[in-house]
Amino acid sequence: DGSPLATQAAMEGIELAKKVGAEVYCVYVARENMNSTFEFSDGKPLSFPSDEEYKVAVKEAAEQFMKPLRESAKAVKFTEDMFISNSTAGYIVYAADKNGCDLIFMASKGCAGWENIFMGSVATKVLSTSQIPVLIYKVKKEQLPEKTKMYISPRV
């Protein structure tokens, strides 16, 4: 999803692939464009990105996310893919299956308190639907190493 946690998990997955001589297939899944044009009571329409504009923006975001991963993965075969879907977990599992992956390596948000009992909904759905083994990488935000922070701009 382009978050610092996803970037860190992807970097760690690449490091694991280097150690065991594996290939890396990295997937970026963005939610569908749910916006359209609305007309308010004053008659002025409020426009959101068209589907084509949204696809371009997602492609640019995926490219930004993949760039440091590509650089880190120079020692291994690195393939990347991008999907737009509201079924993030479904596309992760689909992509891994389609590409003959042996392991899905993904992040789960590090939550505090009661939330710590549960993993993120995407991770939970991948775990429950995948026939491929899933390795969940869990890190809290304050544990992100400098090598990840240098690629990531803070979210607002």
Summary of the structure (lengths in Angstrom):
residues: 156
radius of gyration: 17.4
end to end distance: 15.1
largest distance: 61.9
contacts: 405
relative contact order: 0.21
helix: 46%
strand: 19%
